Amino acid sequence: MEPAAPGTIVTLKDVAAASGVSISTASRALDERMSSRSASAARVRKIAEELGYRRNSFASNLRRGETRTLGVLVPRLSDTVMALMFEELERAASDRGYFAMVATSGDDPDDERRAAETLLDRNVDGLILATARIDDELPRHLRERGVAHALVLRTDGVSPSALGDDEVGGYLAVRHLIDLGHRDIGIVTGPSFTSTGRGRLAGARNALEGAGIEAREDWLIAAGYGIESGFSAAETLLASDTGPRPSAVFAANDNLAMGVIAAAHRRGIIVGEDLALVGYNDIPLSSRLSTPLSSVRVPLDQIAGNAIDLIVNPGKEPKIRTSMPTLIPRQSSGIPRSQQGH
């Protein structure tokens, strides 16, 4: 069959006429949601392709009251974890027949609200929020307005949420250091206003208590999640040249861990020999550092799928879905190369 002449718009009516079927039958055959495998439907799709027909999914979805589009709100895409999370959300949305668009909000609640409204103005079918504060009012406002939404990588305990089990992850990291013989352990957590920071600290405390180790409060430092925050925290932890200092540190994300590495290097402390170190998230760079970083791996693909499903299949339980993290031991915690995780 000859394709339409250049500039000619091929309509559904044209496809139906060429296929010898009704317009409604042609529409059903071309609806990717139905994905009929009948010979008749396959023939319609083949003819549509030959004619150069392009189905206007946006228009047909609008007629059904949906756009098959989801909005994703992140603080910033310069954060490696946020960028990786959006990639996984985009992939998971596509697998389910949706398109994901992203907006960045920074850390200011007013900017976050404006970014959310910008996405809602584009008639998205739901919002996924990767912003971090437990006291964030936006999820409550969305619940009150009946806006479909899900939190990702964090939870407020009320709205639908998909995240890793941060308490288990914090426990695994510190238990690993204890199993290697360390008792003087410093902990650099994320901000106390985040569920991730609180969860990872709780898990770390559980590991210490389970081993009969009393946590030194001056060695538990709450910080931001950036490299500079890790550097500043490590400067405090490693400041003493004569008194006690930690022999091991758990940093509640890999950026913090890289800040610890920089501070240790400045003081001539060799990570993996003089100081054991475990990070969190296992970003791609972790295994490529000159001293590969032990880290807690979070299954971002599974978390992304859960977040999308909480919006597109809202009737399913539970509303808060946690995925299990895994410890990846490497040289930074003193593991020989032959035993390192990959």
C-alpha positions in Angstrom: 0.0 0.0 0.0 1.3 3.4 -0.9 1.9 5.9 1.9 0.0 9.2 1.8 1.5 12.0 -0.1 3.8 14.3 1.9 1.9 16.9 3.9 -1.3 14.8 3.8 -2.8 14.1 7.3 -3.9 10.5 7.5 -7.0 10.2 9.7 -8.5 7.2 11.6 -11.3 7.3 9.0 -8.7 6.7 6.2 -7.3 3.7 8.1 -10.7 2.2 8.7 -11.7 2.6 5.0 -8.4 1.1 3.8 -8.8 -1.8 6.2 -12.5 -2.4 5.4 -13.6 -2.1 9.1 -15.6 0.4 11.1 -13.9 3.5 12.6 -14.6 2.1 16.1 -13.0 -1.2 15.2 -9.9 0.5 13.8 -9.7 2.7 16.9 -9.7 -0.4 19.2 -7.1 -2.1 17.1 -4.8 0.9 17.4 -5.3 1.5 21.1 -2.0 0.3 22.7 -3.9 -0.3 26.0 -5.9 -3.1 24.5 -3.1 -4.6 22.4 -5.4 -7.0 20.6 -3.5 -9.9 19.0 -6.3 -10.9 16.5 -5.4 -11.2 12.9 -7.9 -8.4 12.1 -6.3 -6.0 14.6 -2.8 -6.9 13.3 -3.9 -6.1 9.7 -5.3 -2.7 10.8 -2.1 -1.8 12.5 -0.1 -2.9 9.5 -2.2 -0.8 7.1 -2.0 2.2 9.5 1.8 2.0 9.5 1.9 1.7 5.7 -0.3 4.8 5.3 1.8 6.7 7.8 -1.0 7.1 10.3 0.0 8.7 13.6 -2.4 8.2 16.5 -3.0 11.3 18.6 -2.8 9.6 22.0 -2.9 12.9 23.8 -6.3 13.9 22.3 -7.8 10.5 22.8 -6.7 10.4 26.4 -8.1 13.9 27.0 -11.4 12.6 25.8 -11.2 9.9 28.5 -10.3 12.5 31.1 -6.6 11.5 31.3 -3.3 12.5 29.7 -1.2 9.4 30.6 1.3 11.8 31.9 2.8 11.9 35.4 4.7 14.8 37.0 7.8 14.2 39.0 9.0 16.8 41.5 12.7 16.7 42.6 14.8 19.2 44.6 17.5 19.2 41.9 18.8 17.0 39.1 22.4 17.8 40.0 22.0 15.3 42.8 23.1 11.9 41.4 20.5 9.9 43.3 17.7 12.3 42.2 18.8 12.0 38.6 19.0 8.2 38.8 15.6 8.1 40.5 14.0 10.1 37.7 15.5 7.9 35.1 14.0 4.8 36.8 10.6 6.6 37.2 10.7 7.6 33.5 11.4 4.0 32.5 8.8 2.5 34.9 6.2 5.0 33.6 6.9 4.1 30.0 6.6 0.4 30.7 3.1 1.2 32.0 2.1 3.4 29.1 2.7 6.7 30.8 5.1 9.6 30.1 6.9 11.2 33.0 7.9 14.9 33.1 10.2 16.4 35.7 10.2 19.8 37.5 12.8 20.9 40.1 11.9 22.8 43.2 15.0 23.4 45.3 14.5 23.3 49.1 12.1 26.1 49.6 8.5 25.0 50.4 7.0 27.9 48.3 9.1 27.0 45.3 8.0 23.4 45.7 4.3 24.4 45.8 4.8 26.6 42.6 6.5 23.7 40.8 3.7 21.3 41.8 1.1 23.7 40.5 3.0 24.1 37.2 2.9 20.3 36.7 -0.8 20.2 37.7 -1.5 23.0 35.2 -0.3 20.6 32.5 -3.1 18.2 33.4 -0.8 15.4 34.7 -2.7 12.4 36.0 -0.7 12.4 39.2 2.4 13.7 41.0 5.4 11.9 42.4 7.3 13.8 45.0 11.0 13.2 45.7 11.3 16.3 48.0 12.5 15.4 51.4 11.0 17.2 54.4 8.9 15.3 56.9 7.1 18.5 57.8 6.3 19.3 54.2 2.7 20.6 53.8 2.4 19.7 50.1 1.4 16.1 50.5 -1.4 17.1 53.0 -2.7 19.7 50.5 -2.7 17.2 47.8 -4.6 14.7 49.9 -7.2 17.4 50.8 -7.6 18.2 47.1 -7.9 14.6 46.1 -4.8 14.8 43.8 -3.3 11.4 43.0 0.2 11.4 44.3 3.0 9.3 45.8 6.2 10.1 47.7 9.4 8.4 46.6 12.5 7.7 48.6 10.8 9.1 51.7 7.5 9.0 53.6 5.4 11.1 55.8 3.6 8.0 57.1 0.3 9.0 55.6 0.5 9.6 51.8 1.3 6.7 49.5 5.0 6.2 49.5 7.7 4.0 47.9 11.1 3.9 49.5 13.9 1.7 50.6 13.9 0.4 54.2 16.2 3.0 55.6 16.3 1.5 59.1 17.4 -1.8 57.8 20.0 -0.1 55.6 21.5 1.9 58.5 21.6 -1.3 60.5 23.4 -3.2 57.8 26.0 -0.5 57.4 26.9 -0.3 61.1 26.6 -4.0 61.7 29.2 -4.5 58.9 31.6 -2.3 60.7 31.0 -4.0 64.0 31.5 -7.4 62.4 34.9 -6.2 61.2 35.9 -5.5 64.8 35.1 -1.8 65.1 33.6 -0.4 68.3 34.6 3.3 67.9 32.1 4.2 65.2 31.1 7.7 64.0 27.8 8.3 62.2 27.1 11.2 59.8 23.4 11.2 59.2 21.2 13.1 56.8 19.1 16.0 58.1 16.8 15.3 61.0 13.8 16.7 59.0 14.0 13.8 56.6 12.6 10.3 57.0 15.8 8.9 55.4 18.0 10.7 57.9 15.9 9.5 60.8 15.5 5.9 59.5 19.2 5.4 58.8 20.2 6.8 62.2 17.7 4.6 64.0 19.1 1.5 62.2 22.6 2.5 63.1 21.6 2.9 66.7 20.0 -0.5 66.7 23.1 -2.1 65.5 25.2 -0.4 68.2 22.8 -1.3 70.9 22.6 -4.9 69.7 26.3 -5.2 70.0 26.4 -3.6 73.5 28.1 -0.5 72.2 27.1 2.8 73.7 26.7 5.5 71.1 28.8 8.6 71.6 26.5 11.5 71.0 29.4 13.7 69.9 30.1 11.2 67.2 26.6 11.3 65.8 26.5 14.3 63.5 23.4 15.4 61.5 24.3 17.1 58.2 23.0 17.9 54.8 23.4 15.4 52.1 26.2 17.1 50.1 29.9 16.4 49.8 30.7 19.7 51.7 28.5 18.5 54.6 30.4 15.2 54.8 33.7 17.1 54.7 32.7 19.4 57.6 31.3 16.5 59.7 34.5 14.5 59.2 36.6 17.5 60.1 34.9 17.4 63.5 35.1 13.6 63.9 38.7 13.4 62.9 39.9 16.6 64.6 41.8 15.0 67.5 45.4 14.1 66.9 45.9 12.9 70.5 42.5 12.0 71.9 40.0 9.3 70.8 38.6 9.4 67.4 36.4 6.9 65.4 38.1 4.0 63.7 35.1 3.7 61.4 32.4 6.0 60.0 29.0 5.3 58.5 28.0 8.1 56.2 24.2 8.2 55.4 24.8 8.8 51.7 27.7 8.4 49.2 28.1 12.2 48.8 28.7 12.5 52.6 31.1 9.5 52.3 33.1 11.3 49.6 33.3 14.3 51.9 34.7 12.1 54.6 37.3 10.7 52.2 38.4 14.2 51.3 38.7 15.3 55.0 40.6 12.1 55.9 43.0 12.6 53.0 43.7 16.1 54.2 44.7 14.8 57.5 46.8 11.9 56.1 44.3 9.3 57.2 44.1 6.4 54.7 40.5 5.2 54.2 40.4 1.4 54.1 43.4 1.2 56.4 43.4 3.9 59.1 39.7 4.5 58.8 36.9 2.2 57.7 34.0 3.9 55.9 30.6 2.8 54.6 28.3 5.0 52.5 24.7 4.7 51.3 22.9 4.4 47.9 25.8 2.8 45.9 25.8 5.4 43.2 27.9 4.4 40.1 30.9 6.4 41.1 31.2 4.5 44.4 32.9 1.5 42.9 35.2 3.7 40.7 36.9 5.7 43.4 40.6 5.2 44.0 39.5 3.4 47.2 36.2 1.7 46.2 33.5 2.7 48.6 31.5 0.1 50.6 27.9 1.2 50.3 24.3 0.2 50.9 22.6 -0.4 47.6 19.0 0.7 47.2 16.9 -0.9 44.5 15.8 2.3 42.7 14.1 0.3 39.8 11.8 -1.5 42.3 11.1 1.7 44.2 10.2 3.5 40.9 7.8 0.8 39.9 6.1 0.9 43.3 5.7 4.6 43.1 4.1 4.5 39.6 1.8 1.7 40.6 0.6 3.6 43.7 -0.8 6.2 41.3 -1.9 4.1 38.3 -3.3 1.2 40.5 -4.4 3.1 43.5 -6.7 0.4 44.9 -3.8 -2.0 45.7 -2.3 -2.2 49.2 -0.1 -1.4 51.0 0.0 2.3 50.6 3.6 2.5 52.0 5.9 0.1 50.2 9.4 -0.5 51.3 12.2 -2.3 49.3 15.1 -4.1 50.9 18.6 -2.6 50.6 21.7 -4.6 50.2 25.2 -4.0 51.7 28.0 -3.9 49.0 31.3 -4.4 50.8 34.4 -2.9 49.2 37.9 -1.7 50.1 36.9 1.5 52.0 35.7 -0.7 55.0 38.9 -2.8 54.9 37.6 -5.6 52.6 40.4 -7.1 50.5 39.8 -6.6 46.7 39.3 -10.4 46.3 36.2 -10.2 48.5 34.7 -6.9 47.3 31.2 -6.4 46.0 30.7 -5.1 42.5 
